[in-house]
């Protein structure tokens, strides 16, 4: 499951975008790496990588740098995926509360 920069740009309009951990899991599967091996290569605990892969933890800036170096993606790629997911989730939560009045100058 490889996502290109062009695909990333189209994710703005995507309904329920995938957590970047799901996408990363696809990369690791394609590379035939298990969680333990990938975590060791990235210099992190297996538990933390597993939390990311299962959508229970977010991609951080430090993790983005590690992934870009290890996988050859551009810096910011994984953070953009995370931001898209976070924004979509925030928009879903906003539907459950009253809209804010626009501030006037």
C-alpha positions as CSV (number, residue, x, y, z in Angstrom):
1,X,0.0,0.0,0.0
2,X,2.1,2.9,-1.3
3,X,0.8,6.4,-1.2
4,X,2.4,9.0,-3.5
5,X,2.6,12.7,-3.0
6,X,-0.2,13.2,-5.6
7,X,-2.4,10.8,-3.7
8,X,-1.7,12.7,-0.5
9,X,-3.0,15.9,-2.0
10,X,-6.2,14.2,-2.8
11,X,-6.7,13.0,0.8
12,X,-7.9,16.5,1.7
13,X,-11.3,15.5,0.4
14,X,-11.2,11.9,1.6
15,X,-13.9,10.6,3.9
16,X,-12.4,9.0,7.0
17,X,-8.7,9.0,6.0
18,X,-6.6,6.1,7.2
19,X,-4.5,6.5,10.2
20,X,-0.9,6.8,9.1
21,X,-0.1,3.7,11.1
22,X,-2.4,1.7,8.8
23,X,-0.4,3.0,5.8
24,X,2.9,2.3,7.6
25,X,1.7,-1.3,8.3
26,X,1.3,-1.7,4.5
27,X,4.8,-0.5,3.9
28,X,6.2,-2.9,6.5
29,X,4.2,-5.8,5.0
30,X,5.6,-5.0,1.5
31,X,9.1,-4.9,3.0
32,X,8.5,-8.1,4.8
33,X,9.4,-6.5,8.1
34,X,7.8,-7.5,11.4
35,X,7.1,-5.0,14.2
36,X,10.1,-6.1,16.2
37,X,12.5,-5.7,13.4
38,X,11.1,-2.4,12.2
39,X,11.1,-1.0,15.7
40,X,14.7,-2.0,16.2
41,X,15.7,-0.4,13.0
42,X,13.9,2.8,13.9
43,X,15.4,2.9,17.4
44,X,12.1,2.7,19.2
45,X,10.2,0.2,21.4
46,X,8.1,-2.5,19.7
47,X,5.2,-1.4,21.9
48,X,5.3,2.1,20.7
49,X,5.5,1.1,17.0
50,X,2.6,-1.3,17.6
51,X,0.6,1.5,19.1
52,X,1.2,3.6,16.0
53,X,0.4,0.7,13.6
54,X,-2.9,0.1,15.4
55,X,-3.9,3.8,15.4
56,X,-3.5,4.2,19.1
57,X,-0.6,6.7,18.9
58,X,0.1,9.6,16.5
59,X,3.1,10.1,14.2
60,X,5.3,12.8,15.8
61,X,7.8,15.1,14.0
62,X,10.7,12.9,15.3
63,X,9.0,9.8,14.0
64,X,8.4,11.4,10.6
65,X,12.1,12.1,10.3
66,X,13.0,8.5,11.2
67,X,10.4,7.1,8.7
68,X,11.5,9.5,6.0
69,X,15.1,8.4,6.4
70,X,14.3,4.7,6.7
71,X,11.7,4.5,3.9
72,X,12.9,7.2,1.6
73,X,9.8,9.3,1.8
74,X,10.0,13.1,1.9
75,X,10.3,14.9,5.3
76,X,6.8,15.8,6.4
77,X,5.1,13.0,4.5
78,X,4.0,11.1,7.6
79,X,3.1,14.2,9.5
80,X,0.8,15.3,6.6
81,X,-0.9,12.0,6.8
82,X,-1.3,12.4,10.5
83,X,-2.6,16.0,10.1
84,X,-5.2,14.9,7.6
85,X,-6.4,12.2,10.0
86,X,-6.4,14.6,13.0
87,X,-8.3,17.3,11.1
88,X,-11.0,14.8,9.9
89,X,-11.5,13.6,13.5
90,X,-11.7,17.2,14.7
91,X,-14.3,17.9,12.1
92,X,-16.3,14.9,13.2
93,X,-16.2,16.0,16.8
94,X,-17.3,19.6,15.8
95,X,-20.5,18.2,14.3
96,X,-21.6,17.2,17.9
97,X,-21.4,20.7,19.3
98,X,-23.0,24.1,18.5
99,X,-21.2,26.1,15.8
100,X,-19.2,29.0,16.9
101,X,-20.2,32.6,16.0
102,X,-17.8,34.3,13.7
103,X,-15.7,36.9,15.4
104,X,-16.4,40.4,14.0
105,X,-13.8,43.2,13.9
